[in-house]
Amino acid sequence: METIIFHCETVTPMFIAGADGVTPELRAPSIKGALRFWWRAMNGHLVSINATGKADYSKLQEEETKIFGGTKDGGYRSSFNIIVTKMPETSRYGQDLWDEIPFQTPSGKNYKVPQSGHQGKAYLLYSMFMMKDKIRPYVKSGTPFSFKIQIRRPGHEVALLNAMKGLVLLGNLGARSRRGAGSIRVLQVEGSDRNLQQKFTEALCPSNINSPEDLHSLYKTSFKLINHNVHTFSILNEAEIFVFEQKSDWKSALEMIGGPFQKFRKEEESAYKHTPNFGFPIVHRNMGTTFQGGFMRNGPLKDEDKLERRSSPLLFKVLKTNDSTYFPIVIWLNGDLIPDGYKIMDKNGNDATEPNTEIVEDFLKIIEPQATILKL
């Protein structure tokens, strides 16, 4: 059984918990779930269109089950195990992100607001520390941890390598992972097979990445995808990656992309029917309603027809390439927001609108001049 060990560190605060849903704990299923997502995003070419014009996922599901396991036909074991070999030390747990974000208290009020220059990252992570009675403990930036992959059935090493590239170079772990929390960096790779160790090291521990242009080249060589025209779920084919000038710490890197996003969303508050295109549910407290996706039939909206959640197709990422270089990155994944026949609406089935990427494109046009852009 070949073993690959990854020695890592957190780059941005990681909000990830164990069984109680509160105490920070890095768990193998969280890592495996992220790897499964990125593998799927890279393998949309395995989906075909059948004679009726509908997507056929059988081949995708078959390959996914071979690698990650599944419950179909009595269950199929995963081709690999993940074991967390070094947990983040409890001394590296933070109790309240306000301890790291400068704030002020408005006159006569009993709540905090971020100081100027810190609103962007606070906005991206707001639900982790800015909501009363919902403050989440977290793992601090720069915290070491390790995990290993044990390969039980050979033959899927390339698939695992590609999935790890997705997680490390594009993705994050834990809550608010699509808004910049839980970025990680692989510091060192060990392996029982020297050739396998070298391949993972070269892919996950890139050297000499000192500019957006260097990172552009890394992404171009790391993600060689098979072209296809299936877009019924989030995929990397034709995804757009926006890379910005490097910063010296995670806070300024996340602020660089979070600041324009916070400003845009504030200016577009009146477009509340369209903000679910950034992912939903969207809770509008001043309106007392929640916007989500649902299916409009000729009659009342049934509970089984509701789509209550859709992860954002827009990902915020901080990639650390050395001890003092942090790249702010925004990724716009390709793929339909919701299935055909569904519409965006409030939780009662009112104010139905068609999904539309225009509001996402409007935001990207704002940040575009400062970015180096790659379309996969």
Stockholm file with secondary structure:
# STOCKHOLM 1.0

chainA/1-376         METIIFHCETVTPMFIAGADGVTPELRAPSIKGALRFWWRAMNGHLVSINATGKADYSKLQEEETKIFGGTKDGGYRSSFNIIVTKMPETSRYGQDLWDEIPFQTPSGKNYKVPQSGHQGKAYLLYSMFMMKDKIRPYVKSGTPFSFKIQIRRPGHEVALLNAMKGLVLLGNLGARSRRGAGSIRVLQVEGSDRNLQQKFTEALCPSNINSPEDLHSLYKTSFKLINHNVHTFSILNEAEIFVFEQKSDWKSALEMIGGPFQKFRKEEESAYKHTPNFGFPIVHRNMGTTFQGGFMRNGPLKDEDKLERRSSPLLFKVLKTNDSTYFPIVIWLNGDLIPDGYKIMDKNGNDATEPNTEIVEDFLKIIEPQATILKL
#=GR chainA/1-376 SS CEEEEEEEEESSCBBCBCTTSSSBCCCHHHHHHHHHHHHHHHCGGGCEECTTSCEECHHHHHHHHHHHCBCGGGCBCCSEEEEEEECCCGGGEESCGGGTSCEECCTTCSSCEECTTCHHHHHHTGGGTSSTTCCCCEECTTCEEEEEEEESSTTCHHHHHHHHHHHHHTCCCSBTTTBTTTCEEEEEEEESSHHHHHHHHHHHSCCCCCSHHHHHHHHHHHCCCCCCCCCSSCEEEEEEEEECCCBSSHHHHHHHHHHHHHHHHHHTGGGTTTGGGGCBCEEETTTTEEEEEEECCSSSCCGGGEECCBCCSEEEEEEEEETTEEEEEEEEEESCSSCTTEEEEETTSCSCBCCCTHHHHHHHHHHGGGCEEEEC
#=GC SS_cons         CEEEEEEEEESSCBBCBCTTSSSBCCCHHHHHHHHHHHHHHHCGGGCEECTTSCEECHHHHHHHHHHHCBCGGGCBCCSEEEEEEECCCGGGEESCGGGTSCEECCTTCSSCEECTTCHHHHHHTGGGTSSTTCCCCEECTTCEEEEEEEESSTTCHHHHHHHHHHHHHTCCCSBTTTBTTTCEEEEEEEESSHHHHHHHHHHHSCCCCCSHHHHHHHHHHHCCCCCCCCCSSCEEEEEEEEECCCBSSHHHHHHHHHHHHHHHHHHTGGGTTTGGGGCBCEEETTTTEEEEEEECCSSSCCGGGEECCBCCSEEEEEEEEETTEEEEEEEEEESCSSCTTEEEEETTSCSCBCCCTHHHHHHHHHHGGGCEEEEC
//
